[in-house]
Amino acid sequence: AYAAVLWQQANENRQNSTEKACFGISLPEEKLNDFRDEQIGQLQELMQEATKPNRQFNITESRKPTF
């Protein structure tokens, strides 16, 4: 069911590419209070990984060797 929600949101995002993408569902504070400390830590790590800049490669200009 959750995968279907993400699929629908991805399709809507493609159609409305001018808006900022928002995926998933909101997590009310009441449900967040039911999580164990370990789960909160995992969510924080996931958020940090998901929101850090997308720098997979470090590309620099190639320069001609000087002789």
C-alpha beads as a LAMMPS data file, in Angstrom:
LAMMPS data file: protein, C-alpha beads

67 atoms
66 bonds

1 atom types
1 bond types

-500.0 500.0 xlo xhi
-500.0 500.0 ylo yhi
-500.0 500.0 zlo zhi

Masses

1 110.0

Atoms # bond

1 1 1 0.000 0.000 0.000
2 1 1 2.797 2.444 0.888
3 1 1 4.624 1.663 -2.358
4 1 1 1.450 2.580 -4.250
5 1 1 1.332 5.930 -2.429
6 1 1 4.955 6.641 -3.377
7 1 1 4.310 5.600 -6.988
8 1 1 1.325 7.951 -7.203
9 1 1 3.296 10.810 -5.643
10 1 1 6.185 10.278 -8.076
11 1 1 3.802 10.414 -11.033
12 1 1 2.146 13.564 -9.699
13 1 1 5.568 15.126 -9.181
14 1 1 6.480 14.463 -12.815
15 1 1 3.305 16.207 -13.961
16 1 1 3.788 19.184 -11.606
17 1 1 7.549 19.592 -11.940
18 1 1 7.412 23.282 -10.941
19 1 1 6.434 22.389 -7.366
20 1 1 8.838 21.017 -4.760
21 1 1 8.614 17.241 -4.550
22 1 1 7.095 15.815 -1.382
23 1 1 7.052 12.056 -0.903
24 1 1 5.632 9.821 1.792
25 1 1 3.001 10.565 4.382
26 1 1 3.043 12.850 7.398
27 1 1 3.934 11.394 10.765
28 1 1 1.809 12.848 13.572
29 1 1 3.539 13.571 16.867
30 1 1 1.298 11.037 18.634
31 1 1 2.703 8.209 16.503
32 1 1 6.236 9.541 16.832
33 1 1 5.912 9.279 20.626
34 1 1 5.250 5.529 20.244
35 1 1 8.669 4.930 18.620
36 1 1 11.613 3.511 20.545
37 1 1 14.793 5.608 20.853
38 1 1 16.547 3.326 18.358
39 1 1 13.807 3.919 15.787
40 1 1 14.038 7.689 16.273
41 1 1 17.793 7.455 15.665
42 1 1 17.206 5.462 12.480
43 1 1 14.712 8.038 11.236
44 1 1 17.199 10.823 11.935
45 1 1 19.957 8.999 10.030
46 1 1 17.585 8.394 7.128
47 1 1 16.605 12.075 7.035
48 1 1 20.257 13.157 7.055
49 1 1 21.110 10.816 4.178
50 1 1 18.023 11.771 2.195
51 1 1 18.581 15.519 2.511
52 1 1 22.336 15.847 2.038
53 1 1 23.589 17.305 -1.262
54 1 1 23.747 14.844 -4.122
55 1 1 27.514 14.838 -4.762
56 1 1 28.288 11.401 -6.107
57 1 1 31.184 12.469 -8.299
58 1 1 33.815 15.174 -8.136
59 1 1 34.338 16.267 -11.731
60 1 1 37.064 18.768 -12.556
61 1 1 38.087 20.350 -15.815
62 1 1 40.742 18.341 -17.561
63 1 1 43.797 20.367 -18.444
64 1 1 46.298 19.846 -21.176
65 1 1 49.668 18.758 -19.849
66 1 1 52.450 21.309 -20.263
67 1 1 55.703 20.108 -21.806

Bonds

1 1 1 2
2 1 2 3
3 1 3 4
4 1 4 5
5 1 5 6
6 1 6 7
7 1 7 8
8 1 8 9
9 1 9 10
10 1 10 11
11 1 11 12
12 1 12 13
13 1 13 14
14 1 14 15
15 1 15 16
16 1 16 17
17 1 17 18
18 1 18 19
19 1 19 20
20 1 20 21
21 1 21 22
22 1 22 23
23 1 23 24
24 1 24 25
25 1 25 26
26 1 26 27
27 1 27 28
28 1 28 29
29 1 29 30
30 1 30 31
31 1 31 32
32 1 32 33
33 1 33 34
34 1 34 35
35 1 35 36
36 1 36 37
37 1 37 38
38 1 38 39
39 1 39 40
40 1 40 41
41 1 41 42
42 1 42 43
43 1 43 44
44 1 44 45
45 1 45 46
46 1 46 47
47 1 47 48
48 1 48 49
49 1 49 50
50 1 50 51
51 1 51 52
52 1 52 53
53 1 53 54
54 1 54 55
55 1 55 56
56 1 56 57
57 1 57 58
58 1 58 59
59 1 59 60
60 1 60 61
61 1 61 62
62 1 62 63
63 1 63 64
64 1 64 65
65 1 65 66
66 1 66 67
